[in-house]
Amino acid sequence: MITEKQTTKNLVAEYFFVILGAAVVALGFNLFLFPNQVASGGVSGISTILNGLFGWNAGLVQYAFNIPLFIAGVLILGKSFGFKSLLGTLALPFFVILTEDMEVATTEPLLAAIFGGIVVGLGIGLVFKGKASTGGTDLLAQIITKYTGLTLGTSVLIIDGVIAVSAAIVFDLEKGLYAIVALFVTTKTIDVIQMGFSQSKMVYIITNKQDEVRDAIYRDVNRGVTKLPAVGGYTGEERPVIMVVVYQTEFTKLKQVVKNVDPSAFVIVSDAYEVLGEGFKRV
């Protein structure tokens, strides 16, 4: 049962993640992306392009886009964004302005695209952990999705694609390509922050010696198993699938155990990014 004290503690942690994440995004923008004219999508990419065209202050441009987009999001999509998303929308441009005079980390565009993408992805991941967003084109993508029927992923891709092409036109083709690199790195970093590095393996085992394999896993690997109902596509016979999750360090041992019991067993392995429960992380 979640107590009121735990709820308050969780809420404070979420606000902390939103503010910290916005600050980290601003650092990635000002130390890497903006000085090298790498417009890696979103309102920050738009502000980079407009700065290159007209010399406009990037932080003020982000305010000019973020606030109307947030208002439009509330009016069109409803009030579900909440105060935390408003906080993220306002905090990011604030930190961009606050850190705009910091010394540039690198003047090599490729390094800027890679490490800028990592830092920005880290910041956005933290904001997402706070169950919020930094507003901007994410809201525009949701509006486009509502009125066109396109998927959210497609809408985001279209917007970021237009920004990358614009960067290539305003600056040069290489800058547009660097923007795509930064965008790719950012999305992958967000995935890592959200799900973590894969430290576990989920293994499906199809075998004619189900009981023997199950007992060997219990005894030698010390992991529980789950039997999933399944039917052979060719034979039509019932062939339950054994599912087991192990740490990467246990996987080699598990393979050997299964091989020793049934060398002809059919084994499928996939990454498990977050495992909660007994023997792993607590829920």
Secondary structure, DSSP 8 states (H G I E B T S, - for coil): ---HHHHHHHHHHHHHHHHHHHHHHHHHIIIIIGGGT---SHHHHHHHHHHHHH---HHHHHHHHHHHHHHHHHHHH-STTHHHHHHHHHHHHHHHHHTTTS--S---HHHHHHHHHHHHHHHHHHHHHTT----THHHHHHHHHHHH---HHHHHHHHHHHHHHHHHHHT-HHHHHHHHHHHHHHHHHHHHHHH----EEEEEEE-S-HHHHHHHIIIII----EEE--B-TTT--B--EEEEEEEHHHHHHHHHHHHHH-TT-EEEEEEES--BSTTSB--
